[in-house]
Amino acid sequence: EVQLVESGGGLVQTGGSLRLSCAASGFTFDDYGIGWFRQAPGKEREGVSCFRSDDGSTWYADSVKGRFTVSSDNAEKTLYLQMNSLKPEDTAVYYCAVARYPELCTVILGELDDSGMRYWGKGTLVTVSS
């Protein structure tokens, strides 16, 4: 059974940085997609990034492009989300999710479609103070 555990959230001031981790276990797929999503209080969940293992590419939402960076440690089966220049509007619970196939990192009208994500972590809270 695939399990995902996010960590690294916390309280940070505007302009600060955090690195989130998504540790995967029970993972035997040769190729996959891993998405980062977030949900702010009172708002719908939105996609932040999606990493494709087949070509190593990563899609980023316009709202985080240039500030957030995804990296991976394949040996540790961990995906990271480095978040720099954080803003109060980045405050949210951040989730990682796995899609069985990398092509399920599907972007529709500029937004990451979450319907292809099969496994989800429980999230980690990021709070950015102004």
C-alpha positions as CSV (number, residue, x, y, z in Angstrom):
1,E,0.0,0.0,0.0
2,V,1.4,3.4,-1.0
3,Q,1.7,5.8,1.9
4,L,2.7,9.5,1.7
5,V,3.8,11.5,4.6
6,E,4.3,15.3,4.3
7,S,6.5,17.2,6.8
8,G,8.3,20.5,7.0
9,G,5.4,22.9,7.5
10,G,5.4,25.6,10.1
11,L,5.1,29.3,10.7
12,V,7.4,31.7,8.7
13,Q,7.4,35.4,8.1
14,T,6.8,37.0,4.8
15,G,9.8,36.6,2.5
16,G,11.0,33.5,4.4
17,S,11.6,30.0,3.2
18,L,10.4,26.5,4.0
19,R,11.2,23.1,2.5
20,L,8.4,20.5,2.5
21,S,9.1,16.8,2.2
22,C,6.9,14.1,0.9
23,A,8.2,10.7,1.9
24,A,6.7,7.7,0.0
25,S,6.6,4.1,1.0
26,G,5.1,1.0,-0.6
27,F,6.0,2.6,-3.9
28,T,6.8,0.2,-6.8
29,F,5.8,2.1,-9.9
30,D,8.4,2.6,-12.6
31,D,6.9,5.8,-13.7
32,Y,4.5,8.1,-11.9
33,G,3.5,11.7,-11.3
34,I,3.8,13.4,-8.0
35,G,1.8,16.6,-7.3
36,W,1.8,19.2,-4.6
37,F,-1.5,20.7,-3.8
38,R,-2.6,23.2,-1.2
39,Q,-5.8,24.3,0.3
40,A,-6.2,27.6,2.1
41,P,-9.0,28.2,4.6
42,G,-12.3,28.7,2.9
43,K,-10.8,28.0,-0.5
44,E,-10.8,25.2,-3.0
45,R,-7.7,22.9,-3.3
46,E,-5.3,24.0,-6.0
47,G,-2.4,22.4,-7.7
48,V,1.0,23.9,-7.0
49,S,3.3,21.6,-9.0
50,C,3.5,18.2,-10.7
51,F,6.6,16.2,-11.3
52,R,6.8,13.6,-14.0
53,S,9.2,10.7,-13.4
54,D,9.4,9.7,-17.1
55,D,11.0,12.9,-18.4
56,G,11.9,14.7,-15.1
57,S,9.8,17.7,-15.9
58,T,7.9,19.7,-13.4
59,W,4.9,21.9,-14.0
60,Y,4.4,24.9,-11.6
61,A,1.3,27.0,-11.0
62,D,1.8,30.6,-12.1
63,S,1.3,31.8,-8.6
64,V,4.5,30.0,-7.4
65,K,6.6,29.9,-10.5
66,G,10.1,31.3,-9.8
67,R,9.6,30.9,-6.0
68,F,8.9,27.2,-5.5
69,T,11.2,24.4,-6.7
70,V,10.7,20.6,-6.7
71,S,13.5,18.2,-6.2
72,S,13.7,14.5,-5.4
73,D,15.9,12.0,-3.6
74,N,15.1,8.7,-5.4
75,A,17.1,6.7,-2.9
76,E,15.1,8.0,-0.1
77,K,11.9,8.0,-2.2
78,T,11.3,11.6,-1.0
79,L,10.1,14.6,-3.0
80,Y,10.8,18.1,-1.8
81,L,9.1,21.4,-2.3
82,Q,11.5,24.3,-1.7
83,M,9.4,27.4,-1.1
84,N,11.1,30.8,-1.1
85,S,9.9,34.3,-0.9
86,L,6.8,33.2,0.9
87,K,3.8,35.4,0.9
88,P,0.7,35.4,3.3
89,E,-1.4,34.1,0.4
90,D,0.8,30.9,0.4
91,T,-0.7,30.0,3.8
92,A,-2.5,26.7,3.4
93,V,-2.3,23.0,4.1
94,Y,0.0,21.4,1.6
95,Y,-0.6,17.9,0.3
96,C,1.4,15.6,-1.9
97,A,-0.3,13.1,-4.1
98,V,0.8,10.4,-6.5
99,A,-0.6,9.6,-9.9
100,R,-0.1,6.1,-11.2
101,Y,1.1,7.4,-14.6
102,P,3.1,10.6,-15.2
103,E,0.8,11.7,-18.0
104,L,-1.8,12.2,-15.3
105,C,0.0,15.4,-14.3
106,T,-2.8,17.0,-16.4
107,V,-3.1,20.7,-16.7
108,I,-6.5,22.1,-17.8
109,L,-6.8,25.8,-18.5
110,G,-3.7,26.5,-16.4
111,E,-4.8,24.4,-13.4
112,L,-3.6,21.0,-12.3
113,D,-6.3,18.4,-12.5
114,D,-6.4,16.4,-9.3
115,S,-8.6,13.6,-10.6
116,G,-5.7,11.6,-11.7
117,M,-4.1,11.5,-8.3
118,R,-4.6,8.2,-6.7
119,Y,-2.8,8.4,-3.3
120,W,-2.8,11.4,-1.0
121,G,-0.9,12.4,2.1
122,K,-2.6,14.0,5.1
123,G,-1.0,17.3,4.6
124,T,1.3,19.8,6.5
125,L,0.3,23.3,7.5
126,V,2.2,26.3,6.2
127,T,1.5,29.6,7.8
128,V,3.0,32.8,6.5
129,S,2.7,35.8,8.7
130,S,2.6,39.3,7.4
